[in-house]
Amino acid sequence: MNHSLIARYGEIGLKSPRVRGRFERQLKSNIKTAFECKIKISQGRIYIHPKNFDEALIKLKRIFGIVSFSPAIHTKTSYEDIENDLGKYTEKLISENLISSKTKFAVRCRRVGDHDFSSQEMAGFAGSVVRKKIDAPVNLSNPDIKIFLEVREDETYIFHEKIKGPGGLPLGSQGRLVALISSGIDSPVAAYLMMKRGCAITAIHFDNDPFAGPKVTENFKELINKLNEYSYGFPIRTKIVKYGDYLEKCKDNAPEKLTCVLCKSGMYKLASEVAKKENALGIIDGSSVGQVASQTLHNILATRANAEFPILSPLIGLDKIEIEKISRKIGTFPISEINDGGCSAVPRYPETKAELSRVNDALELINQEVEIRKAVEKLY
């Protein structure tokens, strides 16, 4: 039996022919970057012949744009070949205890091309082949197991399971964004969700020494390693900036209550400079309305008022439980929950309802433009 994989995409199929073709080419390129294989895309299906089958099964679960995929065998589209290989496939299902004489089964056939049989006729024939191997009951309305035949011109694919992929759009199909990544739970999830929408990522991390310890930066690097498991075709670029001097200026020269607001404002300004260098189209952060002091609506307005790029916050309407659920699913949670000591620059009573005029006055007090230029020189 010849083994292969059938992968499926979702919303890509809704695009215009020209856009769909571009997305298909990007998805094909990303798959070939993930593992060595031969690929053919035809009428909404991706037929993959990997060199290492087990490797492909693992990595396909992490390639954006793939909605589901199925390990399959393929054979020639003839009654003789289908009977022979479907019989062997059924024997394998029996040996793996996936079908027995008590298992209700159904055969589903989908057909593309001109043939001397209908889909229903082929499904009936395939069902009789299965019953020759094991006397299992046919139940078309409520089967315990479904066996699928995809007949594509002169080739037929046989499979019984559909494994869920991450969905979304092919990575790199929507341009590049700069993501503010701390060592916490939220920002890696925000970056992941925008990667799922096809955005390549440049991650920027703010080293707040002496207000935060080295563990924060170590955790950031571990989080990037984890996110890179989903970045086939477009590995995440990283930038780290020494941000302690700017933060110290905020604490020493401006009202203490505004420290977090000024800090976040500076992050957006610095990320804008990185975006220019990276030819990025926007900035991502992990804000969720009301979750912390800097994320009240008043403070969101105050910190973003002078932003030069669009700021995307995919978590804006999610609560902590919902964010943690995604974090656990993608594997970043165990890293994010490591105690890194936090940031000692946070005031005891941070401002939660910043007035834009007061914030602008404070930005003049710290001479933000000059301080950000200094910080940009400390990027590495």
C-alpha positions as CSV (number, residue, x, y, z in Angstrom):
1,M,0.0,0.0,0.0
2,N,1.2,3.5,-0.8
3,H,0.9,5.9,2.1
4,S,0.2,9.6,1.8
5,L,-1.5,12.4,3.6
6,I,-4.5,14.5,2.5
7,A,-4.7,18.0,4.0
8,R,-7.6,20.4,3.8
9,Y,-7.8,24.2,4.0
10,G,-10.9,26.2,5.0
11,E,-11.4,29.9,4.3
12,I,-8.7,29.9,1.6
13,G,-11.2,28.2,-0.6
14,L,-13.5,31.3,-0.3
15,K,-11.0,33.6,-1.8
16,S,-11.0,34.7,-5.5
17,P,-9.1,32.4,-7.8
18,R,-6.1,34.7,-8.0
19,V,-5.8,35.2,-4.2
20,R,-6.5,31.5,-3.5
21,G,-3.7,30.6,-5.8
22,R,-1.3,32.9,-3.9
23,F,-2.4,31.5,-0.6
24,E,-2.1,27.9,-1.8
25,R,1.5,28.6,-3.0
26,Q,2.4,30.1,0.4
27,L,0.9,27.1,2.2
28,K,2.7,24.7,0.0
29,S,6.0,26.5,0.6
30,N,5.4,26.5,4.4
31,I,4.7,22.7,4.4
32,K,7.9,22.0,2.4
33,T,9.8,24.1,4.9
34,A,8.5,22.0,7.8
35,F,9.4,18.6,6.4
36,E,10.8,17.0,3.3
37,C,7.9,15.9,1.0
38,K,6.3,16.0,-2.4
39,I,3.1,18.0,-2.7
40,K,0.3,18.4,-5.2
41,I,-2.7,20.8,-4.6
42,S,-5.8,20.0,-6.6
43,Q,-9.4,21.3,-6.1
44,G,-9.2,22.2,-2.5
45,R,-7.1,19.2,-1.4
46,I,-3.4,19.0,-0.6
47,Y,-1.8,15.6,-1.4
48,I,1.4,15.1,0.6
49,H,3.9,12.4,0.2
50,P,6.4,12.9,3.1
51,K,9.8,11.3,3.4
52,N,9.3,10.9,7.2
53,F,5.6,10.0,7.8
54,D,5.7,10.3,11.6
55,E,7.4,13.7,11.4
56,A,4.8,15.0,9.0
57,L,2.0,13.9,11.4
58,I,3.4,16.0,14.2
59,K,4.2,19.1,12.2
60,L,1.0,19.3,10.2
61,K,-0.8,20.0,13.5
62,R,1.1,23.2,13.7
63,I,1.0,24.6,10.2
64,F,-1.4,27.5,9.9
65,G,-3.9,27.3,7.0
66,I,-4.5,23.5,7.5
67,V,-8.0,22.8,8.9
68,S,-7.6,19.0,9.0
69,F,-5.6,16.2,7.5
70,S,-5.8,12.4,7.1
71,P,-3.3,9.7,6.9
72,A,-4.3,7.7,3.8
73,I,-3.4,5.0,1.3
74,H,-3.7,5.7,-2.4
75,T,-4.4,3.3,-5.2
76,K,-5.5,3.3,-8.8
77,T,-9.1,4.0,-9.6
78,S,-10.2,0.6,-10.7
79,Y,-12.5,-2.0,-9.0
80,E,-9.6,-4.4,-8.9
81,D,-7.1,-2.1,-7.3
82,I,-9.6,-0.6,-4.8
83,E,-10.8,-4.0,-3.7
84,N,-7.2,-5.2,-3.2
85,D,-6.0,-2.2,-1.2
86,L,-9.2,-1.5,0.7
87,G,-9.1,-5.1,1.7
88,K,-5.6,-4.7,3.1
89,Y,-6.6,-1.4,4.7
90,T,-9.6,-3.2,6.4
91,E,-7.2,-5.9,7.7
92,K,-5.1,-3.2,9.3
93,L,-8.1,-1.7,11.0
94,I,-9.0,-5.1,12.3
95,S,-5.5,-5.7,13.6
96,E,-5.6,-2.3,15.4
97,N,-9.0,-3.2,17.0
98,L,-10.7,-0.3,15.2
99,I,-13.3,-2.5,13.6
100,S,-14.9,-5.8,14.7
101,S,-17.9,-7.9,13.8
102,K,-19.9,-5.6,16.2
103,T,-18.7,-2.3,14.9
104,K,-21.2,-0.3,12.9
105,F,-19.5,1.2,9.8
106,A,-20.3,3.3,6.8
107,V,-18.4,4.1,3.6
108,R,-18.4,7.7,2.3
109,C,-17.3,8.3,-1.3
110,R,-16.4,11.6,-2.8
111,R,-15.6,11.6,-6.5
112,V,-14.0,14.1,-8.9
113,G,-13.7,13.4,-12.6
114,D,-15.4,11.2,-15.2
115,H,-15.9,7.5,-14.2
116,D,-18.2,4.7,-15.1
117,F,-19.7,4.6,-11.6
118,S,-21.4,7.1,-9.3
119,S,-20.2,8.0,-5.8
120,Q,-23.1,5.9,-4.3
121,E,-22.2,2.9,-6.5
122,M,-18.5,3.1,-5.4
123,A,-19.5,3.4,-1.7
124,G,-21.7,0.3,-2.0
125,F,-18.9,-1.6,-3.7
126,A,-16.4,-0.5,-1.0
127,G,-18.8,-1.6,1.7
128,S,-19.1,-5.0,0.2
129,V,-15.2,-5.3,0.2
130,V,-15.1,-4.4,3.9
131,R,-17.8,-7.0,4.7
132,K,-15.8,-9.7,2.9
133,K,-13.1,-9.1,5.4
134,I,-15.3,-8.8,8.5
135,D,-19.0,-9.3,8.9
136,A,-19.6,-5.9,10.5
137,P,-23.0,-4.2,10.3
138,V,-23.5,-1.3,7.9
139,N,-25.1,1.8,9.5
140,L,-25.2,4.9,7.3
141,S,-26.9,7.2,9.8
142,N,-25.0,6.5,13.0
143,P,-21.8,4.5,12.3
144,D,-19.0,3.8,14.9
145,I,-16.4,4.3,12.2
146,K,-16.5,5.9,8.8
147,I,-14.2,4.8,5.9
148,F,-13.7,7.5,3.3
149,L,-12.8,7.1,-0.4
150,E,-11.8,10.2,-2.3
151,V,-11.7,9.3,-6.0
152,R,-9.7,11.9,-7.9
153,E,-9.5,11.0,-11.6
154,D,-7.4,7.9,-11.9
155,E,-6.2,7.9,-8.2
156,T,-8.2,6.9,-5.2
157,Y,-7.4,7.7,-1.5
158,I,-8.7,5.7,1.4
159,F,-8.7,6.9,5.0
160,H,-10.8,6.7,8.2
161,E,-9.7,9.6,10.4
162,K,-9.6,13.4,10.2
163,I,-7.0,15.0,12.4
164,K,-7.6,18.7,13.4
165,G,-5.1,21.3,12.2
166,P,-4.8,24.9,13.6
167,G,-6.8,26.5,10.7
168,G,-6.3,30.1,9.9
169,L,-4.3,31.5,7.0
170,P,-0.9,30.5,5.7
171,L,1.9,32.2,7.7
172,G,3.4,35.1,5.8
173,S,0.4,35.7,3.6
174,Q,-0.6,38.9,5.5
175,G,2.7,40.7,6.0
176,R,4.7,41.3,9.1
177,L,3.8,42.6,12.6
178,V,6.0,43.7,15.5
179,A,4.8,41.9,18.7
180,L,5.5,43.1,22.2
181,I,6.5,40.0,24.1
182,S,7.0,39.8,27.8
183,S,7.5,36.6,29.8
184,G,3.9,36.5,30.9
185,I,0.9,34.6,29.7
186,D,-0.9,37.1,27.5
187,S,1.5,38.4,24.9
188,P,2.7,35.1,23.5
189,V,-1.0,34.1,23.0
190,A,-1.6,37.4,21.2
191,A,1.3,36.7,18.9
192,Y,0.1,33.2,18.2
193,L,-3.3,34.4,17.3
194,M,-2.0,36.9,14.7
195,M,0.4,34.2,13.3
196,K,-2.8,32.1,12.8
197,R,-4.1,35.0,10.8
198,G,-1.1,34.8,8.5
199,C,1.2,37.4,10.0
200,A,4.9,36.9,10.2
201,I,6.3,38.1,13.5
202,T,9.2,40.2,14.8
203,A,9.2,39.9,18.6
204,I,10.5,42.8,20.7
205,H,11.3,42.3,24.4
206,F,12.0,45.0,26.9
207,D,14.9,44.2,29.3
208,N,13.9,46.3,32.4
209,D,17.1,45.7,34.4
210,P,17.6,46.8,37.2
211,F,13.8,46.7,37.7
212,A,13.5,43.1,36.6
213,G,15.9,40.2,36.8
214,P,17.5,38.1,34.1
215,K,14.8,35.4,34.4
216,V,12.4,37.6,32.5
217,T,14.6,37.6,29.4
218,E,15.4,33.9,29.7
219,N,11.7,33.1,29.8
220,F,11.1,35.3,26.7
221,K,13.7,33.3,24.8
222,E,12.0,30.1,25.8
223,L,8.6,31.4,24.7
224,I,10.0,32.3,21.3
225,N,11.4,28.8,21.0
226,K,7.9,27.4,21.7
227,L,6.2,29.9,19.2
228,N,8.7,28.9,16.6
229,E,7.2,25.5,16.5
230,Y,4.3,27.1,14.6
231,S,6.4,29.4,12.4
232,Y,7.3,27.2,9.5
233,G,8.4,29.3,6.6
234,F,8.8,32.5,8.6
235,P,10.9,32.0,11.8
236,I,10.3,34.7,14.4
237,R,12.8,37.5,14.4
238,T,13.7,38.8,17.8
239,K,14.8,42.2,19.1
240,I,15.7,42.9,22.8
241,V,16.1,46.4,24.1
242,K,17.8,47.7,27.2
243,Y,14.8,49.6,28.7
244,G,15.9,50.2,32.2
245,D,17.3,53.7,31.6
246,Y,14.0,54.9,30.0
247,L,12.0,53.4,32.9
248,E,14.2,55.0,35.5
249,K,13.7,58.4,33.7
250,C,9.9,57.8,34.0
251,K,10.2,57.1,37.8
252,D,12.5,60.0,38.5
253,N,11.1,62.8,36.3
254,A,7.4,62.2,36.2
255,P,4.5,61.6,38.6
256,E,5.0,58.1,40.0
257,K,1.4,57.1,39.4
258,L,2.0,57.4,35.7
259,T,5.0,55.1,35.5
260,C,3.1,52.2,33.9
261,V,1.3,54.5,31.4
262,L,4.6,56.1,30.3
263,C,6.3,52.8,30.2
264,K,3.7,51.4,27.8
265,S,3.7,54.5,25.7
266,G,7.4,54.2,25.3
267,M,7.1,50.6,24.2
268,Y,4.7,51.5,21.4
269,K,7.1,54.3,20.3
270,L,10.0,52.0,20.3
271,A,8.1,49.2,18.6
272,S,7.2,51.8,15.9
273,E,10.9,52.4,15.2
274,V,11.4,48.6,14.9
275,A,8.4,48.3,12.6
276,K,9.9,50.9,10.2
277,K,13.2,48.9,10.0
278,E,11.3,45.6,9.6
279,N,8.8,46.9,7.0
280,A,6.1,45.8,9.4
281,L,2.5,46.9,9.0
282,G,1.5,47.2,12.7
283,I,2.1,46.3,16.3
284,I,0.7,43.5,18.5
285,D,0.2,43.6,22.2
286,G,-1.5,41.3,24.8
287,S,-4.0,43.9,26.2
288,S,-7.3,42.7,27.6
289,V,-9.7,45.5,28.7
290,G,-9.4,46.1,32.5
291,Q,-7.1,43.2,33.2
292,V,-4.3,45.4,34.7
293,A,-3.9,49.1,35.4
294,S,-2.4,50.0,32.0
295,Q,-5.3,48.3,30.2
296,T,-8.2,50.3,31.4
297,L,-9.9,52.1,28.5
298,H,-8.7,55.5,29.7
299,N,-5.1,54.2,29.8
300,I,-5.3,52.4,26.5
301,L,-6.3,55.7,24.9
302,A,-3.5,57.6,26.7
303,T,-0.8,55.1,25.8
304,R,-1.8,54.8,22.1
305,A,-2.7,58.4,21.4
306,N,0.7,59.1,19.7
307,A,1.2,55.7,18.1
308,E,2.5,55.7,14.5
309,F,1.3,52.3,13.6
310,P,-2.0,50.4,14.1
311,I,-1.9,48.5,17.4
312,L,-3.7,45.1,17.3
313,S,-4.9,43.5,20.5
314,P,-6.4,40.1,19.6
315,L,-7.1,39.4,23.3
316,I,-8.9,42.6,24.0
317,G,-12.3,41.0,24.8
318,L,-11.0,37.8,26.5
319,D,-10.8,37.1,30.2
320,K,-7.8,35.5,31.9
321,I,-9.4,32.0,31.9
322,E,-9.9,32.1,28.2
323,I,-6.4,33.3,27.6
324,E,-4.9,30.7,29.8
325,K,-6.8,28.0,27.9
326,I,-5.2,29.0,24.6
327,S,-1.8,29.3,26.4
328,R,-2.1,25.7,27.6
329,K,-3.2,24.5,24.2
330,I,-0.2,26.0,22.4
331,G,2.3,25.0,25.1
332,T,3.4,28.4,26.3
333,F,1.7,28.3,29.7
334,P,4.3,26.2,31.6
335,I,7.0,28.8,30.6
336,S,4.8,31.8,31.3
337,E,3.8,30.7,34.8
338,I,7.5,30.5,35.9
339,N,8.0,33.1,38.6
340,D,10.4,35.7,37.1
341,G,10.2,38.2,39.9
342,G,8.0,40.7,38.1
343,C,8.8,44.4,37.7
344,S,9.8,46.5,40.7
345,A,9.1,49.8,38.9
346,V,5.3,49.3,39.2
347,P,4.0,51.9,41.7
348,R,1.9,51.0,44.7
349,Y,-1.0,52.9,43.4
350,P,-0.8,53.0,39.5
351,E,-3.0,55.4,37.5
352,T,-6.1,53.7,36.1
353,K,-7.8,56.7,34.6
354,A,-5.1,58.7,32.9
355,E,-6.0,62.1,31.3
356,L,-4.3,62.5,28.0
357,S,-3.3,66.1,28.7
358,R,-1.5,65.0,31.9
359,V,0.2,62.1,30.1
360,N,1.4,64.5,27.4
361,D,2.8,66.8,30.0
362,A,4.6,63.9,31.6
363,L,6.1,62.8,28.2
364,E,7.6,66.3,27.9
365,L,9.0,66.0,31.4
366,I,10.9,62.8,30.6
367,N,11.8,64.1,27.1
368,Q,10.4,60.8,25.6
369,E,11.6,61.4,22.0
370,V,15.2,61.7,23.1
371,E,15.0,58.8,25.5
372,I,13.4,56.5,22.9
373,R,16.2,57.4,20.4
374,K,18.7,56.4,23.0
375,A,16.8,53.1,23.6
376,V,16.8,52.3,19.9
377,E,20.6,52.4,19.9
378,K,20.5,49.6,22.6
379,L,18.5,47.2,20.4
380,Y,20.2,43.8,19.8
